[in-house]
């Protein structure tokens, strides 16, 4: 059990009265600047307040500098070294009516080197805490250090006029360690200090001992003086045992950045080999060129009010003070003005340990983030973040579901937000694990250099959200395309330039632990060289050519209310799933010509010489399913992309009954949909489909009317036969693919589009 302070807090008298500080105060004391401004700093939040603009000496304001401060938890006074007089001073509270002053009294100390200033100091208390009513037999000493002069001990007494003799620790004048401040461990009474490179040293008070390197701590990009060092006690929840235990924590503050680092030094072994305590930023304190700190080493570092907003993700995520969870002092000026937060409001919690978190991890003020789309491995998701004012956003997603927000999972890093709603895209890594996980969003004023998923910040808010990551399977790959090319003169072969519709094409199916949950079909229209008007659609259908088995999704299995089509990033207001069909047929465009713009001087879209400047037209179809289906029965790969005759537009003499939708053109040997007009197969034309033999959409010689090319492809110019542009194509087509499988690599570039599919 940690030693406890038993001295009662001083009562406020009616007349001026010198008194010790509050009984073992939890705030740390920070001395800054050449005229000894004294600040109080709450280590849990990083919030600072000016305690005294100047100290007084003998009742008169004193502009001297005081350093090497230490807190004596035996008598509750601060001790320091006054630069101008080169004397040790005791600092106390003086209460005069409604006014509180901080007075220093010079002690009668001999044995210190003359004209030497000390910047480093702390107080050691030895002995056991007495029981209530027992005599306090503890002793206390003030230790100060100057490199080259050594470490000096000044035994303390209650008598301010008593002569005190400083004793130098032998050999300390030769220490090479650069010490900016140190602090006594409240249990072992060993000193600890950190150099500018993160080297942590332990200092024994044995004669002729030297500072012993404990380990080199990872302090990131911080460097320079760590001018304030403190010890404190924190309650820490043990998830395995369900118990809360006290830990001894060393805190050290960097002058330049203000970062306060923490290191757990509860049990430091005598043998330091293999002992590697870790450090991290605990909070952000004030910056200063001159820093010196002191604190009651046995006081707890804890949250005592609801001035901080904590994260809400459950264990093992770090959301409480004991594991340095993310927390924000949401009203740092305590005026409820110009607060930075997400959503409609922000409030605070009192979460010292993870055991303080209830089973309901929700926070009523966590309303600023909308997870607008599903999160699928390898794809892009959308979040909408609403900010109270212009601010800065950070976000982490636990993609691997290990219960930790690591820096390589930082998806948003110091992004500027506008007041109101902000649409943000999140790249979900391919390696993201399937299932439920958590995300953390932190908003600040952006004054910090950077921010991790943990620690305290002045201002802003933290919001945690549970989300589900879906697996994904893309064909041909998440960053790859299949090129589709169609001849629309079917059942006649036409000019065989295969550019009536050319497009990039990719399918993705998403799945959770329950099965396949949705599909996305996306692509780019590369060329339209058709005089006819054609629509483009995809049937959720797959046939296994080896087994002959077919996998089909019916229309009633698709959540049609939430299915969407986007062309060039804009939602198209249309029925995505074709109505009155048994099978699910996603109509991407009823007429491709409605969505492309022809370059000036050109007749077609990107199929003529010098007519390839216009941007490609993008499309994306999202098809959520009503219920997840088994991956074994879910269609995938290419599915069934096809073109069809647009309603009300002439499409050749083969259509005699006005049934335009009944004309479909599919890939070779792909059966048509239920909407297909089977009577068209009887036309006296080039097509040689034989349904009984499962032969479709090919000529007698095996020439197809549609191609799927698994590589970037330059489509032929208008009216250029594909056999002229690609000399090996006929061999490939007539051999059913056994000859010249890479026919597309032998190309006459003078006859194909210059800005091709690969660009």
C-alpha positions in Angstrom: 0.0 0.0 0.0 1.3 3.5 -0.8 2.2 5.8 2.1 -0.7 8.2 2.9 -0.5 11.8 4.1 -2.1 12.3 7.5 -1.5 16.1 8.1 -4.9 17.9 7.9 -5.4 20.6 5.4 -5.0 24.1 6.9 -8.2 25.9 7.8 -8.5 29.5 6.4 -7.9 31.9 9.3 -9.4 35.3 9.6 -6.0 37.0 9.9 -2.8 36.6 7.8 -1.3 33.2 8.5 1.5 31.2 7.0 0.5 27.6 6.3 1.6 24.5 4.5 0.0 23.6 1.2 -3.1 21.5 1.0 -2.5 18.1 2.4 -0.6 16.2 -0.3 -2.2 18.1 -3.3 -2.8 16.1 -6.4 -1.7 18.9 -8.8 1.9 19.3 -9.7 3.8 22.5 -9.2 5.7 24.1 -12.1 8.1 27.0 -11.8 8.7 28.9 -15.0 10.5 32.1 -16.1 13.1 34.2 -14.5 10.8 35.8 -11.9 9.5 32.5 -10.7 5.9 32.2 -11.9 4.3 29.3 -10.1 1.7 27.2 -12.0 -0.4 24.3 -11.0 -0.8 21.4 -13.5 -3.3 18.7 -13.4 -1.4 15.7 -14.8 -4.6 13.8 -15.6 -5.8 16.5 -18.0 -2.8 18.7 -18.7 -4.8 21.7 -17.6 -2.7 24.5 -16.0 -3.5 27.5 -13.9 -1.4 30.3 -12.7 -1.0 30.0 -8.9 1.3 33.0 -8.4 2.6 35.6 -10.8 5.4 36.3 -8.4 6.5 34.9 -5.1 7.1 37.0 -2.0 10.2 37.1 0.1 9.7 38.3 3.7 6.3 39.6 2.7 7.6 41.7 -0.3 7.2 40.7 -4.0 10.3 39.0 -5.2 11.4 39.0 -8.8 14.0 36.4 -8.2 14.2 33.0 -10.0 13.5 29.9 -8.0 14.6 26.5 -9.3 15.3 23.0 -8.0 11.8 22.8 -6.4 10.7 19.7 -4.5 7.6 18.9 -2.4 8.0 17.6 1.1 5.0 15.4 1.9 6.1 15.2 5.5 5.5 18.9 6.3 3.6 19.8 3.1 5.9 22.7 2.0 7.8 23.3 -1.2 11.5 23.8 -1.2 13.6 25.5 -3.8 16.8 27.3 -4.6 16.7 31.1 -5.0 19.1 32.1 -7.7 19.8 35.7 -6.8 20.9 35.0 -3.1 22.1 31.4 -3.8 20.0 30.2 -0.9 17.6 27.4 -0.2 14.1 28.6 0.5 10.9 27.1 1.9 7.7 28.1 0.1 4.4 28.3 1.9 0.9 29.7 1.5 0.0 32.9 3.3 -3.7 33.6 3.6 -4.7 37.2 4.2 -8.5 37.5 4.2 -9.6 36.7 0.7 -6.1 36.9 -0.7 -3.6 34.0 -0.9 0.1 34.7 -1.3 3.1 32.4 -1.7 6.0 33.4 0.5 9.5 32.1 0.4 11.7 32.0 3.5 15.5 31.7 3.2 17.0 28.9 5.3 20.3 29.0 7.1 22.3 26.5 5.0 26.0 26.1 5.0 28.2 23.7 3.1 27.1 24.6 -0.4 29.7 25.8 -2.9 29.8 29.6 -3.2 28.3 31.5 -6.2 26.8 28.3 -7.6 23.2 28.0 -8.8 21.2 24.8 -8.6 18.5 24.0 -11.2 17.8 20.4 -10.1 16.2 19.3 -6.8 13.7 17.3 -4.9 12.8 16.2 -1.4 13.2 12.7 0.0 11.1 11.5 2.9 12.3 8.5 4.9 10.5 6.4 7.4 7.1 4.9 7.9 4.0 6.9 8.0 2.8 7.1 11.6 -0.6 5.8 12.6 -3.2 8.3 13.7 -2.2 9.8 17.1 1.4 8.5 16.9 4.5 10.7 16.8 5.8 11.3 13.3 9.4 10.1 13.3 10.0 10.5 9.6 12.9 12.5 8.4 13.1 14.6 5.2 16.0 16.0 3.2 16.2 18.4 0.3 18.6 17.3 -2.4 20.0 19.6 -5.1 22.4 18.9 -7.9 24.8 20.9 -10.1 26.8 19.1 -12.8 30.5 19.4 -11.9 29.7 20.4 -8.3 27.8 17.4 -7.2 24.7 16.2 -5.4 24.1 17.8 -2.0 21.7 16.7 0.8 20.2 19.3 3.1 18.5 17.7 6.1 15.3 19.6 7.0 13.8 20.6 10.3 10.7 22.4 11.4 12.8 25.2 12.9 13.3 27.8 10.2 16.1 29.5 12.1 18.1 26.3 12.8 21.4 26.0 11.0 21.4 23.4 8.3 24.5 21.7 6.9 24.6 20.5 3.3 26.4 17.2 2.7 27.9 16.3 -0.7 27.5 12.8 -1.9 31.0 11.6 -2.6 31.9 11.2 -6.2 28.9 13.0 -7.5 30.9 15.9 -8.8 32.3 13.6 -11.5 28.9 12.4 -12.8 28.7 12.9 -16.6 25.0 12.5 -16.9 23.1 15.6 -18.0 20.3 16.0 -15.5 17.6 18.6 -16.0 15.4 17.5 -13.1 14.9 14.4 -11.0 12.4 13.0 -8.6 12.5 10.5 -5.7 10.6 7.2 -6.0 8.2 7.4 -3.0 8.9 3.7 -2.1 12.5 3.0 -2.8 13.8 6.6 -2.4 16.0 6.2 -5.4 16.3 9.2 -7.8 15.2 9.0 -11.4 16.0 11.4 -14.2 15.9 11.4 -18.0 18.4 12.9 -20.5 17.4 14.6 -23.7 17.8 11.5 -25.8 15.3 9.5 -23.7 17.9 7.7 -21.5 16.3 6.9 -18.1 18.7 6.9 -15.2 18.4 5.5 -11.6 20.5 7.2 -9.0 21.3 5.5 -5.7 22.4 7.5 -2.7 25.1 5.0 -1.8 28.6 6.6 -1.5 30.6 6.8 -4.8 27.7 5.4 -6.8 27.0 6.8 -10.3 23.7 7.1 -12.2 22.8 3.8 -13.7 21.2 3.5 -17.1 17.8 1.8 -16.8 16.8 1.9 -20.5 16.5 4.2 -23.4 12.8 5.3 -23.8 11.1 6.0 -27.1 10.3 9.7 -26.9 9.6 10.2 -30.6 10.8 13.5 -32.0 11.1 15.2 -28.7 14.6 16.3 -27.6 16.2 18.9 -25.4 15.6 19.5 -21.7 13.1 17.5 -19.7 13.0 20.1 -17.1 10.2 18.9 -14.8 10.0 15.4 -13.2 7.4 14.0 -10.9 6.2 10.8 -9.3 2.6 10.0 -8.7 0.3 7.1 -7.8 -2.3 5.8 -10.3 -5.1 3.2 -9.8 -4.7 0.6 -12.5 -7.4 -2.0 -13.3 -6.2 -5.6 -13.9 -8.5 -7.2 -16.5 -7.3 -10.7 -15.6 -8.0 -10.5 -11.9 -10.7 -7.9 -12.0 -8.8 -6.0 -9.2 -7.6 -2.4 -9.0 -4.0 -1.9 -7.9 -1.8 1.1 -7.2 1.1 1.8 -9.6 4.0 4.2 -9.1 4.3 6.4 -12.2 7.2 8.6 -13.2 6.2 11.7 -15.2 8.6 13.9 -17.1 7.9 17.0 -19.1 9.7 18.3 -22.2 10.4 22.0 -22.1 10.1 22.6 -25.9 7.0 20.6 -26.7 5.2 20.6 -23.4 4.7 16.8 -23.8 4.4 15.0 -20.4 5.6 11.4 -20.7 4.7 8.6 -18.3 6.7 5.5 -17.3 5.5 2.8 -14.9 8.3 2.3 -12.3 6.3 0.3 -9.8 8.8 -2.5 -9.7 12.2 -1.6 -10.9 14.6 -4.7 -10.6 18.1 -4.4 -9.3 19.3 -6.2 -12.4 18.3 -3.9 -15.3 19.3 -6.3 -18.0 16.2 -7.2 -20.0 14.1 -4.5 -18.2 12.5 -2.3 -20.8 9.7 -0.1 -19.4 7.9 1.8 -22.1 6.8 5.4 -22.2 4.2 7.4 -24.1 2.8 10.9 -24.0 0.3 11.1 -21.1 -0.8 14.7 -21.5 0.3 18.1 -23.0 1.5 20.7 -20.5 2.8 24.2 -21.0 5.9 24.9 -23.0 8.8 27.0 -21.6 12.5 27.6 -22.0 12.8 27.3 -18.2 10.9 24.5 -16.5 11.1 23.0 -13.0 8.5 20.8 -11.4 7.6 19.3 -8.0 4.7 17.2 -6.8 3.6 15.2 -3.7 5.0 11.9 -4.8 2.3 9.8 -3.0 -0.7 11.8 -4.2 -2.9 10.0 -6.7 -3.2 11.2 -10.3 -6.9 10.9 -10.9 -10.0 12.5 -12.4 -12.2 14.2 -9.8 -14.9 15.9 -11.9 -16.5 15.5 -15.3 -14.5 18.2 -17.1 -13.0 15.7 -19.5 -14.6 13.7 -22.4 -13.2 10.2 -22.6 -13.3 7.6 -25.3 -15.9 4.9 -25.0 -14.4 1.8 -26.7 -14.4 -1.1 -24.2 -11.4 -3.1 -23.0 -8.9 -3.9 -24.2 -9.1 -0.5 -25.9 -7.6 2.3 -23.9 -10.4 4.6 -22.8 -9.7 5.3 -19.1 -7.1 7.3 -17.2 -5.3 4.2 -15.9 -4.4 3.0 -19.5 -3.9 6.6 -20.7 -7.1 6.6 -22.7 -8.0 9.4 -25.1 -9.5 12.3 -23.2 -10.2 16.0 -23.9 -10.7 18.9 -21.5 -13.6 20.0 -23.7 -14.0 23.5 -22.0 -10.4 24.5 -21.3 -11.2 28.1 -20.6 -14.2 27.2 -18.4 -16.4 29.7 -20.1 -18.6 27.5 -22.3 -17.5 29.6 -25.3 -16.3 28.6 -28.8 -16.2 24.9 -27.9 -14.9 22.5 -30.5 -16.8 19.2 -30.7 -18.4 16.8 -33.2 -22.2 16.7 -33.7 -24.6 18.6 -31.5 -22.9 18.6 -28.1 -20.1 17.4 -25.9 -20.1 16.3 -22.2 -17.7 14.8 -19.8 -17.1 11.6 -17.8 -15.2 10.5 -14.7 -13.3 7.4 -15.8 -10.2 6.7 -13.7 -10.0 3.0 -14.4 -11.5 0.7 -16.9 -13.7 -0.7 -14.1 -15.4 2.7 -14.0 -16.9 2.1 -17.5 -20.3 0.6 -17.5 -21.5 -2.2 -19.8 -23.1 0.4 -22.0 -20.2 2.1 -23.7 -22.4 4.6 -25.6 -22.0 8.3 -25.0 -25.1 10.5 -25.6 -22.9 13.2 -27.0 -21.2 10.9 -29.5 -23.3 12.0 -32.5 -20.9 13.7 -34.8 -19.9 10.9 -37.2 -22.1 9.0 -39.6 -20.7 5.8 -41.1 -22.3 6.4 -44.5 -21.3 3.2 -46.3 -20.2 -0.3 -45.5 -16.5 -0.9 -44.7 -15.2 -3.6 -47.0 -11.6 -4.8 -47.2 -9.7 -3.3 -50.1 -12.3 -0.7 -50.9 -13.2 2.9 -50.1 -15.8 3.8 -47.5 -17.4 7.1 -46.7 -17.9 8.9 -43.3 -19.7 12.2 -42.7 -18.3 14.2 -39.9 -20.1 17.2 -38.5 -18.0 19.8 -36.7 -19.1 22.7 -34.4 -16.6 25.0 -36.1 -13.5 24.9 -38.3 -11.2 22.4 -36.6 -8.8 19.5 -37.1 -9.7 15.8 -37.2 -7.8 12.6 -36.5 -9.2 9.0 -36.8 -8.0 5.5 -36.2 -9.7 2.2 -37.3 -8.8 -1.0 -35.6 -8.6 -2.9 -38.9 -6.9 -6.0 -37.5 -9.3 -6.2 -34.5 -6.5 -6.6 -31.9 -8.1 -4.1 -29.5 -5.5 -1.4 -30.1 -5.5 1.8 -32.2 -2.0 1.7 -33.6 -0.3 4.5 -35.5 -0.4 2.5 -38.8 -4.2 2.3 -38.4 -4.5 6.1 -38.4 -6.9 6.7 -41.3 -7.2 10.5 -40.9 -4.2 12.6 -39.9 -4.6 16.3 -39.0 -7.4 16.9 -41.6 -9.0 20.3 -41.7 -12.7 20.4 -41.1 -15.2 23.0 -42.0 -18.1 24.0 -39.8 -20.9 21.6 -40.5 -21.0 18.3 -42.4 -17.7 17.1 -44.0 -17.7 14.1 -46.4 -14.5 12.0 -46.0 -13.4 8.9 -47.8 -11.6 6.1 -45.9 -9.4 3.6 -47.7 -10.0 0.2 -46.1 -6.9 -2.0 -46.3 -7.1 -5.4 -48.0 -5.8 -7.0 -44.9 -8.8 -5.7 -42.8 -10.3 -8.5 -40.7 -13.9 -9.3 -41.1 -16.3 -8.6 -38.3 -17.0 -6.0 -35.7 -14.4 -3.5 -34.6 -14.0 0.1 -33.3 -13.0 3.4 -34.6 -11.8 6.5 -32.7 -12.3 10.1 -33.9 -10.6 13.0 -32.2 -11.2 16.7 -33.0 -9.0 19.5 -31.8 -8.1 23.1 -32.6 -5.0 21.8 -34.5 -2.4 23.5 -32.4 -0.7 20.3 -31.6 2.2 19.0 -33.8 0.6 15.6 -34.0 -1.8 13.4 -32.0 -2.0 9.7 -31.0 -5.1 7.7 -30.2 -4.3 8.1 -26.5 -3.5 10.8 -23.9 -5.0 14.2 -22.9 -5.7 17.2 -25.1 -6.9 20.7 -24.2 -10.2 21.3 -26.0 -12.0 19.2 -28.5 -13.7 15.9 -28.2 -13.2 12.1 -28.7 -15.9 9.9 -30.2 -15.6 6.1 -30.5 -17.8 4.1 -32.9 -18.4 0.4 -33.4 -18.4 -0.7 -37.0 -18.4 -3.9 -39.0 -15.8 -4.7 -41.6 -16.8 -6.9 -44.5 -14.6 -9.1 -46.6 -14.5 -8.5 -50.3 -13.7 -10.4 -53.4 -13.1 -8.4 -56.5 -12.9 -9.7 -60.1 -10.4 -9.4 -61.7 -8.9 -7.6 -58.7 -9.5 -4.5 -56.5 -7.3 -2.4 -58.7 -7.7 -4.2 -62.0 -10.2 -4.1 -64.9 -11.7 -6.4 -67.4 -12.2 -4.7 -70.7 -15.6 -5.4 -72.3 -16.2 -4.7 -76.0 -19.5 -5.2 -77.9 -20.8 -5.4 -81.5 -24.4 -4.2 -81.5 -25.5 -5.4 -85.0 -26.4 -8.8 -83.6 -27.6 -11.1 -85.1 -25.6 -9.6 -87.9 -21.8 -9.3 -87.6 -21.7 -5.7 -88.8 -18.4 -3.9 -89.2 -16.6 -6.0 -86.6 -14.8 -3.0 -85.1 -15.9 -4.0 -81.5 -16.2 -0.5 -80.4 -20.0 0.0 -80.2 -19.5 -0.1 -76.5 -16.1 -0.5 -74.8 -15.8 -0.3 -71.1 -13.7 -1.1 -68.1 -15.5 -3.5 -65.7 -15.1 -4.9 -62.2 -17.3 -6.8 -59.8 -17.0 -7.0 -56.1 -18.9 -9.1 -53.6 -18.9 -8.4 -49.9 -19.3 -10.9 -47.1 -19.5 -11.0 -43.4 -19.4 -14.0 -41.1 -23.0 -14.8 -42.2 -22.2 -14.9 -45.9 -22.3 -12.6 -48.9 -24.1 -9.4 -48.1 -23.8 -7.2 -51.1 -22.4 -6.5 -54.6 -20.7 -3.6 -56.2 -20.3 -3.3 -60.0 -18.2 -0.5 -61.3 -16.4 0.6 -64.4 -15.5 3.3 -67.0 -17.1 3.8 -70.4 -14.1 4.0 -72.8 -15.8 4.3 -76.2 -19.2 4.4 -77.8 -19.0 3.9 -81.6 -22.6 2.8 -82.1 -25.3 4.4 -84.3 -27.9 2.4 -82.4 -29.0 3.2 -78.9 -28.0 0.6 -76.4 -28.5 0.1 -72.7 -26.1 -1.7 -70.4 -27.1 -4.2 -67.6 -25.7 -7.0 -65.5 -27.5 -10.1 -64.4 -26.4 -11.5 -61.1 -25.7 -14.9 -62.6 -22.7 -17.2 -63.0 -22.3 -20.5 -64.7 -19.5 -22.8 -63.9 -18.3 -24.1 -67.3 -16.7 -27.2 -65.7 -19.6 -28.4 -63.6 -22.4 -26.7 -65.6 -23.9 -25.5 -62.3 -25.4 -22.0 -62.2 -25.6 -19.6 -59.3 -28.4 -17.0 -59.5 -29.6 -14.2 -57.3 -33.3 -13.4 -57.7 -34.8 -9.9 -57.7 -36.5 -10.4 -54.4 -33.2 -11.2 -52.7 -31.9 -7.6 -53.5 -32.6 -4.8 -51.1 -34.0 -2.6 -53.9 -34.8 0.3 -51.6 -31.1 0.8 -50.9 -29.7 -0.2 -54.2 -28.0 2.7 -56.0 -26.5 3.6 -59.4 -24.0 6.4 -59.7 -22.7 7.7 -63.0 -19.9 10.2 -62.9 -20.4 10.3 -59.2 -24.0 11.4 -59.3 -26.9 9.2 -58.2 -29.2 8.3 -61.0 -32.9 8.3 -60.1 -34.1 5.0 -61.6 -35.1 1.5 -60.6 -31.8 -0.3 -60.3 -33.2 -3.8 -60.4 -35.3 -4.3 -63.5 -38.9 -4.6 -62.4 -41.1 -7.6 -63.2 -38.2 -10.0 -63.5 -37.6 -13.2 -61.5 -33.9 -12.9 -61.7 -31.9 -9.9 -60.5 -30.9 -7.7 -63.5 -29.2 -4.5 -62.5 -29.7 -1.8 -65.2 -26.8 0.6 -65.2 -28.0 2.7 -68.1 -31.1 2.4 -70.3 -29.4 4.3 -73.0 -25.6 4.8 -72.9 -25.9 7.9 -75.2 -27.7 9.7 -72.3 -24.4 9.8 -70.3 -21.6 10.5 -72.8 -20.6 13.8 -74.5 -19.2 13.9 -78.0 -16.1 15.9 -78.7 -16.5 18.8 -81.1 -16.1 17.6 -84.7 -16.6 13.9 -83.8 -19.6 11.7 -84.5 -18.9 9.1 -81.8 -17.4 8.9 -78.3 -13.7 8.1 -78.3 -13.7 5.8 -81.3 -12.4 8.1 -84.1 -9.0 9.4 -84.9 -8.3 12.5 -82.8 -11.5 12.0 -80.9 -10.1 10.5 -77.7 -9.9 13.6 -75.5 -13.2 13.4 -73.7 -13.0 12.0 -70.2 -14.1 8.4 -69.5 -17.5 8.1 -67.9 -17.5 6.3 -64.6 -20.3 4.2 -63.1 -20.9 2.3 -59.9 -23.8 0.1 -58.8 -24.3 -0.9 -55.1 -26.6 -3.9 -54.6 -27.2 -4.8 -50.9 -28.9 -8.1 -50.3 -32.0 -8.5 -48.1 -30.3 -11.5 -46.3 -26.8 -12.8 -46.5 -26.4 -15.9 -48.7 -23.9 -18.7 -48.6 -20.6 -18.0 -50.5 -21.0 -21.4 -52.1 -24.2 -20.4 -53.9 -23.4 -16.7 -54.5 -22.5 -15.8 -58.1 -19.3 -14.0 -58.6 -16.4 -13.4 -61.1 -17.7 -11.7 -64.2 -21.4 -12.2 -63.6 -23.4 -11.6 -66.8 -22.8 -8.1 -68.3 -24.7 -7.4 -71.5 -26.1 -4.7 -73.8 -29.7 -4.4 -74.9 -31.7 -2.3 -77.4 -32.9 1.0 -75.9 -36.6 1.4 -75.9 -38.1 3.5 -78.8 -34.9 3.7 -80.9 -34.5 1.9 -84.2 -32.2 -1.1 -83.8 -32.3 -2.8 -87.2 -34.9 -4.6 -89.1 -34.6 -7.7 -86.9 -37.0 -6.1 -84.4 -40.5 -6.3 -86.0 -42.8 -6.4 -83.0 -41.6 -3.3 -81.0 -40.0 -5.4 -78.3 -36.8 -3.5 -78.1 -35.8 -4.8 -74.7 -36.0 -8.3 -76.0 -32.8 -7.8 -78.0 -29.8 -8.6 -75.9 -26.1 -9.2 -76.7 -24.1 -11.3 -74.3 -20.6 -12.7 -74.1 -19.9 -15.9 -76.1 -21.9 -18.9 -74.9 -23.7 -16.9 -72.2 -27.4 -17.7 -72.2 -29.7 -14.6 -72.4 -32.0 -13.4 -69.6 -35.7 -14.1 -69.2 -36.4 -10.8 -71.0 -34.8 -12.0 -74.2 -37.0 -12.5 -77.3 -36.2 -16.1 -78.3 -37.8 -15.6 -81.7 -34.7 -13.5 -82.7 -32.7 -16.7 -82.8 -34.7 -17.7 -85.8 -33.5 -14.8 -87.9 -31.6 -15.6 -91.1 -28.3 -13.9 -90.0 -24.7 -14.4 -89.0 -25.5 -15.6 -85.5 -25.3 -19.4 -85.1 -26.7 -19.8 -81.5 -27.8 -23.3 -80.7 -29.5 -23.3 -77.3 -29.7 -27.1 -77.1 -26.0 -27.2 -77.3 -25.5 -24.2 -75.0 -24.0 -22.2 -77.8 -24.9 -18.5 -77.8 -23.9 -15.2 -79.5 -21.3 -16.5 -81.9 -21.0 -17.1 -85.6 -20.7 -20.4 -87.3 -16.9 -19.9 -87.2 -16.9 -19.1 -83.4 -16.6 -15.3 -83.8 -18.2 -13.6 -80.8 -20.4 -10.5 -80.6 -18.9 -9.5 -77.3 -15.4 -9.7 -75.8 -14.0 -9.9 -72.2 -10.3 -9.0 -72.3 -8.4 -9.5 -69.1 -5.8 -6.8 -69.9 -5.7 -3.1 -70.9 -6.9 -2.9 -74.5 -6.8 -0.4 -77.3 -10.1 -0.7 -79.2 -10.1 -0.3 -83.0 -11.0 2.9 -84.8 -14.4 3.4 -86.2 -15.1 1.0 -89.2 -11.8 -0.9 -88.6 -12.3 -4.6 -88.5 -10.8 -6.1 -85.4 -8.9 -8.6 -87.6 -7.0 -5.7 -89.2 -6.1 -4.1 -85.9 -5.3 -7.5 -84.2 -3.9 -10.0 -86.7 -4.2 -13.0 -84.3 -7.8 -12.4 -83.2 -9.4 -14.8 -85.8 -7.1 -17.6 -84.8 -8.0 -17.1 -81.1 -11.8 -16.8 -81.8 -12.2 -19.7 -84.2 -10.1 -22.1 -82.0 -12.2 -21.4 -79.0 -9.2 -19.8 -77.3 -6.7 -22.6 -77.7 -4.6 -20.7 -80.3 -3.1 -17.2 -79.7 -4.5 -16.7 -76.2 -2.6 -13.4 -76.0 -3.9 -12.2 -79.3 -4.4 -8.7 -77.9 -0.6 -8.2 -77.6 -0.2 -8.1 -81.4 -1.7 -4.7 -82.2 -1.5 -2.3 -85.1 -1.4 0.9 -83.1 -2.3 3.1 -86.2 -5.7 1.5 -86.3 -6.5 1.7 -82.6 -7.5 4.4 -80.2 -4.4 6.4 -79.1 -5.7 7.1 -75.5 -6.5 3.5 -74.8 -7.9 1.4 -72.0 -4.7 1.5 -70.0 -4.7 5.2 -69.7 
